[in-house]
Every structure is written in structure tokens, then in C-alpha cells.
Amino acid sequence: MGKKRFALIGAGLFGEIHAKAYESHPEAEFAVVCDLNRGRAREIALKYHARRYCTDWREVILDPGVDAISVATPDFAHTEIAVAAARAGKHLLVEKPLAMTVEECEQIIGAAKEQKVKLMVDFHNRWSPAFHEAHRLLGEGELGDPRFIYFRLSNTTFVPLKMLSWAEKSSSLWFLGSHAIDMVCWLIGEWPHRVYAVSRRGVLTEKGVDVPDLFHSTLEFPGGAVASVENCWLLPESAPSVVDLKCEIVGSEATINIDTSSNRTVEIADAKGLRYAEMLGGSVVHGRQVGFAVESIRHFADCVVNDREPLVPGEVGLEVTRVACAIERSAETGEPVVIER
């Protein structure tokens, strides 16, 4: 039995991590790279030894030599590709969010179930050693019952103003908040039944990108726990890290504080200022990509190779989108939103 063959659709900054994962997996063949930018597709194909590249995702879907596909296109551009891939019998790893409406998530999940293909959403923070340890401690009861979680995941203005050409079709809620929602709910062990949220806009609009500056969300859970989630795209570019992630978990018996962005594992001061090197999510050690961001993709590859079910199925992506949509409605109306399932 030969190696399973993997393709990548969407070869942007994070798409490259998928390429690294497949190229280095001992039982996978990195087969095809697809991106609208032909030069970028060619660059990633050559760098990670894919056998070919293209600019039309339909070529990948129709390729009988592809067993599984990573969909790493922008937030708003997952559904058509994912549904077509599933209907073509391809296993699927879809970047978060799975889709930006509940109905589109259900379309993707339905297509995957109909064709009996594996579907995973890449909520890679579940592979972060810090959050995995917090989840273990909560599961073993060392914190008592979870009562409150504060979760901050924000970016500098570099992300909406320079990094993402499609920022106006997303927001800090979808780009960052989907990770935050998944992590808070995974730690608590429930999905929220009510949310209240506020958002503000103006700063980014004045800078030429008409998108909300921030979201602040309160999530209430059936068991009595409460979570406060902050997501913004307003941090200054002078900040030492593009990503700011901090979390405090308060249990009935103990607390945990997590800081995966400014933990100062490696601190660099030079003419450009102070910055922190990325050491947990994805660094390269002796030529091999390591870190939790790539481990989630390797997990998907393992599931395809060994015919196992992924730890983060499509239904998780559906629930995260359901919560995010409720947050958007609450922010728009100024009223709490009850989440019905």
C-alpha cells in the first residue's frame, strides 16, 4: 500500500505550514499545491517537493491521485471548495472557521458524511502544550469546577492593514475569535447557551479597512461558568509580537494563568526594538518544523493514513460558528442572544 497523497488549496502564510507538515510526514506524499497566485503556488511546490502546482482548485478536486485536501483559503472562501472536495471523496482538513454561517457548516458536514470522508477543523491550540496541560488539570479536577475564563487573543494592526488583503471580508471575531471560542468551550467542556457582546469600529475604517476594531464577548454556560473573550485588531505594530494571547482560568479550587505570546522564552532587542521569537506554535529545529501549529496537521495526516477519526471533527466547527454568529447578532442589536440548538 503506497503513501497517502495530500494537496493544499491556499498557499498563504498559514498554508505553508500545511505544506511543511505533509512534506515531512513519513507516510504522506505532498502531491499538489493550488493558489490563485501562480508564482506562490510554484514557490511552495518547489520548496516542499510537491509533484505539481495549479491555480484552479477544481483541478485538485478532480485529481484521482489526491486522497486528502487542506483548505487554507481565506475565512470566507471555504464552503464551495470543501463541499466539492467532500463530494469527490477527498478527506478534508479545513482551516478555522469551518465556514461563516451555520448553514454553510451544515453543508460541509453533510457532504462529508454522505461520502464517508474524514472532516477536521484546524483548531490547533488544542495541541498547544500550555492549553493541553490546562485541559488535563481541569479534567482531573485539580482546579475544582471551572467558574470563569478570561481569554484575550488580539493582533497588531499589521494583520488587517497589511497582512490580510481580505480583512474586510472577515473580522477579529472570525480570524481570532473562532480560536478563542473553541478553546474556552473545550476547557469548560460545554457550549454556551447565551452570549452578550459589544463591538466598536472607526479606527481601522479611518485607515482604509472598513471592519470592526474589536469585539468583547461574554459567554454563559449551562453549568454556571462564564467566559470573557476579547479580540481586537488594534494593537500597535511596535508591540513585541503580532499575536497577543493571554488566558486566566479560575476554578473553584485553583487558577491557571497562560501567556503563550509574550512568555519571553526568547527575547530579542535590536535596532528595530524589542520582539519575542515564536517558539511554541511553529519554529524550525534542525530543519524540521515543530510546534503545536504543525502537530494538528500531522494529526490529520495520521488519521488519513491510519483510518482514524480526527480529534476535532466538523461538528466542533459548526458549534464555534454558531457561537460566533450569535456574538455578531448581539453586537449588532445590543441585546443578549440565546443560542438554540
BELDAMO-V202217 format. One line per field, one symbol per residue. ss: DSSP state (2 for helix, 1 for strand, 0 for the rest). psi: psi as a letter, one per 30 degrees, with the letter a starting at -180 (. if undefined). burial: 1 if it has 16 or more other C-alpha atoms within 10 Angstrom, else 0. Layout:
BEGIN
ss: ???
psi: ???
burial: ???
END
This chain:
BEGIN
ss: 00011111100000222222222200011111110002222222222000011100222222000001111000000022222222200011111000000222222222222220001111022220222222222220000001111111111122222220002220022222222222222222000111111111002222000000011111111000011111110010000000111111111000111110000000111100111100000011100111022222222222222200000012222222222222222222200011000
psi: kllkkklkjjhaefeeeeeeeeefkfglkjekkkkfjeeeeeeeeeeghlflllfjffeeefjfgkelkkjhllefheeeeeeeeefggkkkjklllelgleeeeeeeeeeeeeghlkkkkiiffffkeeeeeeeeeeeggffbkkekkkjkjlllfeeffeejfgefgalfeeeefeeeeeeeeeeeglklfklkllllleeeefggjilkelkkkkkklefflkkkkkklhfkkffkfkekjkkkkjjlffllkkkjfehfhejkkkaffaklkkjfeejlkjhfkkllfefeeeeeeeeeeeghlklfileeeeeeeeeeeeeeeeeeefglkkkjk.
burial: 00011111111100111111111000111111111000011101100111001110100110000111111111111110111111111111111111111101111111110000111111111111011001100100001111111111111111111000001001111111111111111011001111111110001100001111111111111000111111111110001111111111111000110001111000000000001111111010000011111111111111111000111111111111111111111110000110000
END
